[in-house]
Each structure stands twice: as C-alpha cells, then as structure tokens.
Amino acid sequence: MASTKNTSSAPINPRAVFVTTHWSVVLSAADSDTHHARDALARLCQNYWYPLYTYVRRRGYAAHDAQDLTQAFFLRLLERRWVADADRDRGRFRTFLLTALQRFLADEWDKGRAQKRGGGVLHVPVQLDSAETRYGHEPVDELTPEQSYERRWALTLLDTVLKNLRAEYEGAGKGEVFAGLNSCLVGGRETQPYVALAASLAMTEGAVKVAVHRLRKRYRLLLRDEIAQTTAEPGAVDDELRHLFAVLAGR
C-alpha cells in the first residue's frame, strides 16, 4: 500500500486514521453495503469463524449440525445488512458477532433445522472442513459456551498476530531468525537462553538481545493493530487488550 508523508504541522486526527480499519469500514458502510465493506467483513469472518464454531459445539450441537449452522450464519451475515444494527458507539466485532449468532441460533431452533450444507449462493470464507479436527484437540474444561467463545477468540487473535509476524520475517529473508527467537515472546528476559540462542543462530549474545527486543516490539504493534481491526473506536483498543489478557488468565 502506498504511503504519503504529512508535511502539515496540524495534528493527525486519530478518528480519520482509524476509519480505515476493517470493523470501522464495515460499520461506516453498513447501510450502503459497499464492496469494500463486504471485503472487510469477509476478512474478519475468515479470521474469527472458529470461535463461533466452538460456541455452537458447546451449545450441544453435533458436529455436522454445527458446521451447517456456522455456514448458514455466515451466508446470512454476508447477504443481509445485520451490521446496520450494531452499536456504532461502542461497537466491537467480537460482541456483535456473538450476539448475532445467538439470535440466529434462536431463529434456527424455532425452524427446527439449519440450512442445508452448500445451499448458499455466496462463498463463505471459512474452513469448516478442518473445524471438527481442531475442535477435537480442544482441552476438556468446564467453561460455558460464552467463556469458551471468548477464550478461543483471544487465542485466535494471538495466533493471527503470530502468523503475520512470521510472514513479515520470512518475507524479509529472516525466517530462520524468527524460528529461533519466537519462543522469546513469552517469559521475562531473565528466563531467555540468550547464550544458547546466539550459538544456534551464529550471532553474538548482544545481537540476539537486540533482535529479541525488536521482535517483541513488532509483536506488540501487530497485536494492537489486529485488535484495532475489530473495534470501532481508537480508545477501545486498550480495553480490548486488557480483556484479552483477562480471558487468557481465566478471570
């Protein structure tokens, strides 16, 4: 994406910048249903479909029904202008999506049957063929469907950030460095085996410390950016970040 320098001394309006993020684009164009907004919504759905699948399974639906329901939900989400009903003042894609799914399930329950698999006319950007395999590896716990959704959302977000970070390093020809240092994203500096890492990467210990610092800094930036894609206000990013870590901590 081309970038331009702002030579004006006037401060940049953060709301003007933020409107380019996925969820803000979707909300701002909800009534007109533009192609750009549909692409942004599809991108969000592609990244965060799995937490919804786990929610449906935790609600007691069998695997094939959960797949049908998840697919039908996304078809209707992309076909209809449900987003126009989202809270534009505090809108967060995480909460909108779960609320919309709960309403959808209630409607489908009344009908008694989900839409037939493959019955939609739109392409649904989700990988349901791998859904049950992933779900089968979920740990056994006593979380409610809502708690399971929140935890899987948090883990999915972190996984997305890690994949983006890996892609950046590999694109810059530093895939080996990322593979060697990505474990340093977790834990304090005092627990990191910098000497061993330096030997394995043919780097000095000082160079490894600098590389880890840069890796962590970039990870934090990508994390905030990914969270921003799912919120409608710049100030919500810090709240979402705190919520994310609270969920992972089991609070």
N, C-alpha and C positions, 0 to 999 in steps of 0.2 A: 504494500500500500504506500503510495507516495505521501511524503510529509512536507509541510511547509513551515518556515520559521516565522514566528510572530515578532515583528520588529517594533510593534507598538509598545509604548510604556504602560498602557492600560492593562489592569489585571485580567487574567483569563476567567471567564465565567464558568465555574465548575459544572453548572447545570447544562451549559451549552456543550461541554465536552462529554458529559455523561449520557446525553441523549443518543450517542452512537452505540451504546451497549445493547446487547440482544433484547433483554426484557423491556428496556425503555423504548426501543424501536417498536416492539410488539404493542406495548400499551399506547404509544403515541399514534399508531396507525390502526388501532383496533376497530374503529368504526368504518374505515375505508378498505381494510383488508388488502393492503398493497402487497405486491410480490416480495418486496424487501422485507416486510414484516413477516410474511409467511415463511421466508427462508430463515429468518432469525428464530421464529418459533420452532421450526423443524430442527434447527441446530440444537436448541435447548432440549427438545424432546429426545433427540438422538443421544445426548449426553446423559440424560437423567430418567430414562424409561425404567431402568432396573429397580430403583427404589419403589416405583409403583407396582411392579410385578411382585415384589416381596410383600408389599402391603396386601395385595389381593390374595396371595397364598396364605398369609397369616390370618386373613378373614375366614379361612376354611375352605376356599375353593380348590378343586382338584387342578392338577397341572394343565390339562387340556382346556378346562374352563377358564383358568387364569390367563392362558395365552389368548383365547378368543376375546375375553373381556378387555385385556390390555390393548390388543389390536383394535378392537371396536372403539374403545375410548379415544385412542389417538386419531383414528379416522374422523370421528365426530369433532374432536378438538380442532383438527385442521380444516374440516369442512364448514363448521359453524363459527359464529363470532362470539364464542363464550368469553373470550378475553375482554370484551367490552364491559362485562360485569365485574371485572377485577377491581380491587380497591386501588385507585390511582394515587392516593395519598401515601399509603404505606404498602403498596403492592410488592410482594415478593413471590417469585415464581414457585418457590418451594411450597408455600402455604396455598397459593392459588391452585396449584396442580393437585394437591391432596384434597382440597375442598371440592374441586370439580370432579375428581374421581369418586368421592363419596356420594355425591349427588347422582352421578352416572350409575353407580352400583345400585343405589336405591331404585332408580328407574328401571334398570335391567332386572332387578329382583321382582319387581311388580309384573314385568312382562313374562318372567319365568324362564327366559332363555337368552343367551348372548347372541350377537350377530355371528353368522356362520363364518368360519375362517376363510379368508380370501374373498369375502363378499364385498369389500370396499372397492372404490374406484381410484382412490389415491394411494400413492406409495407411502407406506408408513416407515419412517426412518428408525426402526428399532430391530434388534437381532433376537427375535423371540426363539429362534431355533436353539440358541445357547442358554436360554433363560433357566430351564429346569436343571441343567447341568450345574450352572452357577449356584442355583438355589440349594441343590443337594450338598454343596460344600459349606453352607451356612452353619455356624455353630448352634447347638441346641441351647436355648435360653428361655426365659420367662417374660420376654418383652411383649408388650401389647403390639397390635398391628401398627399403631401410630408411632410407638417408640422404635419399632423395627424400621419403619419408613425413614424416620429421622436419622437413625444411625447409618443406614445404608446410603442415605443422601450424603451424609458427611464423608463417608468412606469413598463414595463415587466421586465426589468433588476433589478429594485429595489425590485419588488415582488419576483423574483427568489432568490435574496440575503436574503430577509426576511424569505423565506421558508427554505433555507439552514441553517440559523441561528437558527430557531425554531427547526429544526430536530436535530441539534447539542445539544441543551439544553435538548430536550426530550430524546435523546439517552443517555445523562449523568444523567438522572433522575431529571432534573431541569426544567421540563415543566411548573410547577406552577410559578417558579421564572420568566421565560420568559414571561408567560402570564400576570404577574403582572407588569413587568418592560418595556415591549416592547414599551409602549407609550412614554417612556423617550427618545427614539431615536430621537424624534422630539422636538425642542424647547431648550432654554437655561436652565442652571442649576437653575436659579432663578425662573423659572416657574414650576419646578417639585415639586409635593406634597410629599416630602420625608417622612414627619411625617405620613401622611395617608397611604402611601405605606408600611412603616415599621410596622404599626399596622396590616394591612391586611395580611402581609406575616410573621408575628411573628418574625420580625428581628429588630435590632436596627437601628436608623437613620444612624449611621455611616456605618453599614454593607450594607444598601441599597445604599448609595452613592458609596461605593466601587464596589458593584455589577453592578450599572449603568455604572460606568466608564469602567469596564471590558466588559460589553455588547456593549457599543459604540465602544470600541477599536476593538473588534472582528468583529463588523458590518463593520467598515471601512476596515479591512483587507479582509473580504469576498467580499466587494464591489470592491476593486481593483483587486482581483483575478478573479471575474466574468468578469470585463471589459477586463482583460488581455486575457481571453479565446477567445475574439472576435477581437483581434488586432494581427498584425504580427510583431510588434516591441515593445520592452520594453518601449521605450521612448514615445510611443503613448498613454500609459495609462493615464497620467496626462492630455493630450489634450482631450481624450475621457471623462474624468471625468469633465473637465470644460465644454465641450459641453453638457454633460448630464444635468448639473445644469442650463446651459443657456437655454436649451429647456424647462425644467420644470418651469423656471422663465418667459418663454414667450418671450425671447429675440432672 
